């Protein structure tokens, strides 16, 4: 369960920016609260803002930080790190970017993990955990200088020799079987999924649909489509091995084994079919099949979402999606969000964090105030700011959709309609 994410000096976020999923003191909508051990969090959060305001950048910061952690052990010694400092300032452009996650891992313990990095090296890194009301250090690092508690020093200090200046120690220590870093590393690398483009989402969905548990994911998606009133009774995925066209071999990556390049001789041909039950003029029902490419974009999106949502519910994951409402009807988006508020379905505390332009979701009858975030950009400085609806005094019966569109909370485009 993600509790808090903060970033500083990244893309359009110059100052420290905090995405806080802690509960406010207001006692409202308990159905939107999830539980992980003794901790509570939000089941969903919606982020709004004008185009180019920085909504995608806050999610891109999460994505880059997660990928830096997940793939740290694959990094070459002089490989450039993918950080992007705030470039509209002579000072910040030369300073490291900062990232921090606060989360509850699979062991029910709250952790704080963060690091500072520029394109060359990791400047700082730290990991703390809460076994009481106070945080206890697992390790901290300033450049190549490491600090451990007496309890951890004997296990972790020898592993510093295995690390390099552009790798994250949490990943290196876990690779060498350090028990104290394994659980938080696994959560950061496997229990928070970020999707900033539909291609990534589609590719990961296909891995679920063609894997060993494909039937589980397909049946869930079929049920999702039926309940969303999409006339599809069944989805079929056929994976066929075909010989690789010799002309394609130069473009296919190979694997070095004992100094010899081994290239694939086969490739997968995947066919996705949707089955529709259609009644004839005589009233008889007959099955018709379509290729998934012939379906609407919304149906294709829901096909991809189905596998991702099922995986999140099964494992209690946090999923982060940019522009979730792309090609999707507002009622379908409403339905997906409400799945995360259903404890019978979401019984492992999965979370959904999205950006959207769909203002029809802005209802205090369905959401808590702390479930809405806004992003606004100051065009004079190039800086973006993130803030919560909870920062405003909002009456319980107030139309926050009307207030948002009228500019009360900012984060809308400043369009001059007088020009024609």
N, C-alpha and C positions, 0 to 999 in steps of 0.2 A: 504494500500500500504506500503510494507516494504521499508524503506529508507536506513537503515544501521543496521547490526548486528555485535556485537563485543564480543569476548570471550578471557579470559586470564586464564592460569593455568588450562587447561582442556585437558585430554588425551595427545596427542602429541603436543599441542599448549602451550608452556611455557610462551611466551610473549604475549602482547595484539595483537590480530589478528582481523582485520576489514574487513568485507564483505560489501562493499559500493555500493549501488545501486543509488547513486546520479549521475546525468548526468555530463559528462565532458563538457568542453566548445566547443568541436567540433560540428559543425552543420552538422550532417550526419544521414541518415535514420530516419526521423521524424516518420515513420510508426511504429518504435520500441519504441516509447515514449508513455507512458500512463499519464493521467491527473486525479488528485483527488483534486478538488477545485483549489486552487492557486498553488498546488505542482505538480511536474513532476517526473516521475520515469521510470525505464526500464521495458519493458514488459517481457523480458526473459534474463537469464544469464546462460552461459555454463561454467562449471568448469572442467579442465583437470588435469591429473597428473598420475604418475606411480602407479602401484599397491602398497598398503601399504604406500603410501606417506602421507595420512591424509585427503583425499577428504571426505571419509565417516565420519571422526571424526568431521569436521566442521558442517556437517548436524546433526550428533548425538548430538552435543552441543545444536543446536537449538531445537531438539526434546526433550531432557531432560529438558531444560529451560521451554519450553512450557508446558510439562506435570507437572512440578513442580508447575507452575502457575494454570493450569486447575484443578488439583486434590488436591490442597493444603488443601481445607476444609475437605477432606476425610482422612487426615493424622492423625495418632495416636500421642499422646504426645511424646513418646520416639522412634518413627519410624525413621529409618535411611534415610537420604537424598541421592539420587542417583547420587551424583557428583563424578567425577573422576579426581583428580589432576594430574599434570605432575609428574611422579614417578621417572624420571631419574635425580633427583636433591634433595639433602637432605633438602633444604630449602622449595622448593615449595610443596613437598609432605605433609608438615604440614600446608600449607596455604590454604585459601578458594579459590574456583573457582569463576570467575567473568563473568557475562552475562549482555548484554545491548541490547535493541531494540529501534530503532527510527522508527516511523511509522506514517502514516496518517490513522486515524480511520474513522468510518462511519459518524461521525459528521463533517468531513473535517478538523479537527484540528490535528496538528502534536504533538505527545507525545514522551517523552523519559522515558523509564522505565528500571531499572536495579537492580541487587542484587548480593551480594557475599554470598556464602554458603560453608560450609564443610559438612561432613557426619552427623554432630550433630545439627547444628543451622544455622540460617540466621544471618550473621554478619552485613550486610548493605542492605538497600533497599531504593529506591527513585522513585518518579514519578513527572515529570514536563510536562507542556504543553505550546504551543506557541499560544497565542492569539494576539501577536504583533511580532516584530522582536526579542524580548527577551523572554527567557524561564521563566515561573513563576512556583514556587514550589506548588505542591499539598501536598506532604509529603516527609519526609526523615526519616531514621531510622538507628541508630547505636546500634546493640544489642537490648536491651529492652528500649532504650531511643529514643523517637519519637520527631519530630519537625514539626510543621505546621505553615502556615501563619495565621494571625488573622482571615482571611475569612474562613479558613477551620477548625480551631481548635475546634470550638463549635460543629461541626458535627462529626469530625473524632476522636478527643481525647478520648471520652468515649468508642469508639470501640476498643481501644488498650487493654482494659481489656479482650476482647473476643479472643485476639490473643495469640499464644504460640510461644516459641523461634524457633520452627522448621516449622512454617507456614508463608506464605507470606501475608503481611498486605493488599495488593491490593485485594486478594481473600476474606479475612475475612471481610474487609470493604464493599465489594460488596455484600456479603451474608447478611449483615445487612442493605442493601438498601442505601448505601452511593452513592449519585448521581455523585460525582466528580471522583469516581473510576470505575463506571459501564461501561462506553463506552470503555475506554482503556482495561479493563479486558475482555470485550466481544470480542474485536478484537484479543487480544493475545490468548484467549482460543478457539475462533471459526472461525477466519478469516485467520489463517495461519496453513496449514496442511503440516506435514512432513511425508515422507514415506521412511524409510531406508530398508524395506524388502517387498517383493511381497505379503506376507501373510497379512500384515496390509492393503495393498492396496485392495486386493481381498475381505477381510471381510467388509471394509467400502463400497466398491462398491455394495456388495450384500444388504446392508442396504438400499441403494437408490433403487435398482432394485425391492425389495420386499415391499417397503413402499407405502404410500398413493399416491405418485407422480411417481410411477414406469413407467407408460406409457410415461411420459415426458423423462425420462432417457433412456428408451429402444429405443424410436424413434430417439433420438439424436445419440445414439450409432449405430443404423442401418444406419443412414445417413453418419456417420463417416466411417463406414466400406465400404459402397458403393463408397464414394469419394476416399477412399484409395485403390480402385480396388480389394477389397476382395469380392468374389462371395457369399455373404450372403444377402438375401433379407429381412429376418425377424429374430428377436431373441425373444424367448418365455421363460418366467420364471414361473414355476409352484411351488407353495408352498403348501404342503400338511401336515396337522396335523395328526400325527400317535401316537398311544399309546406307552409310554416309556417302553422299555424292563425292567422287574423287576431287571434283573442282572446288569443294568446300573445305577440304582438309587443311589447306594453308591458313584458313581463317579460324580453325578450331584449336583451342589450347591443348597442349599435350602435357604429359607428366614424365619427369626424369626418374628412371629406375636403373640403379647401378650404372649411371653415366649414359644411358641410352634413352632417347626420346620415344615415348610410347604415345601414339595418337589414337583417338577413338575410331572405330570402324562402324559404329552404329549411332543413330540419333533417335530421339523420341518424337513420335507424331501423336499429338494429343487432340482428341475430338471431344468437344463438350456439347451434349444434346439436351434440349429441354422437351419434355413430353406434355402435350396439351390434350385434354379430353374435351372434344367438341361434339355438340349434338347436331345431327342432320335434320333436314326438314321433317323427316318422319319421326323425330324424337329419339332416335337411336344414338348412343354415344360411341364415338370412335377416337382412337389415339392418333395424334399427329405429332411429328417430330420437327423441331427447328434447331439449327446450329445456334449456339449462344451469341454469335456475332450478329444474328438476325433479330435478336431481342433488343429492347430499348436500352439506352444507357443506364437508366435507373435499375433495370433488372440485372444488367451486367455488374453494376456496382453492388447490388444486394447479394449477388452470387459471391463476390469477393469478400464482402463484409461477413457473410454467414460463417465462413471458416474461421475468420479472425475472432468473431464474437464467441463462438463455441470454444475456441482455444483459451480465450480470456476467462470465461466462466469455469472451465475445467481446472484452470491453474491459478485463478485469482490474480490475473495480470492487470497491469495498468496499460491501457492503449491510448495513444495520442494521435489524432487525425486532423490534418489541415484541410479546411474547406469540405467538411463532411456532407454539406448540403448540395454539392455539385451534382446536377442532374437528378436530384431526389425530391420527391414531393414532401412538403412540410409534415403531412400526417404520417408518412413513412419514417421520417426522422424522429418525430414524436414517439412513435412506436418503439424504435430502436433504443432511444434514451430511457424509456420507461422499463425496458427489459432489465436495465442496470439497477432500477429501483425495486425490482421484484425479488425479495429474499428467497423465494422458492426456486427461482432460476439462477439468480446471482448469489449462491450460498457460500462462495469462497471469497467474497469481497473484491470482485473485479471493479475497475474504474474506467470511465470513459471521459477523455478530455479532448475537446474539439474547438476549432474555429469555425464560425458560420456567419452568414449574412441573413439568415432566416429569423426575422424579428418576431414571427408568430409564436416562437418558442418562449418569448419573454413574458411569462405568466407567473405571478407570485402565488397563484392557486396551485401550481405544480412544483415550483422551485423555491429554494431558500435564497435569500439575498446574497449569501456568500458563494453561490454557484455561478454568478455572473461576473465576468471580467471584461475590461475594455482596454484597448490599445490606441494611443493617440500619438501623432508625430508633430513636432514643432519644426516646420519647414525652414525657419530662420536659422536653426542650429543643426538640423538633421537628426536630432535626438528623439527617440521614442520613449513613452512612459506607459507602464502597465498599472492598472488600479482596479479595485473591486467596487461593485455596486454597494457593498457593505460600508464603503466610506461615505455614503450619502444617507441623509435622513429620508427614508421612504415609508410612506404609509402602507399598511397591509392591503388596503383595497385600491391602491394606486395602480394605474396602467403604466408599467415601466416601458412597454413598447412605445406608447405615445410619447412618454418623456424622452426616450432615447432618440426617436425620430425627430423630435422638436429641438434636440441639441442640449437637453438638460445635463446629460452625462458626458457630453463630448463624444469623441471617437466616431464622428460621421464626417463625410466629405463636405468641404466648404465650397459649395457650388453657387456661382452667381447666375441666377435664373433670369436676371434682367437683360443679359446679353442675348441678342438674337440675330 
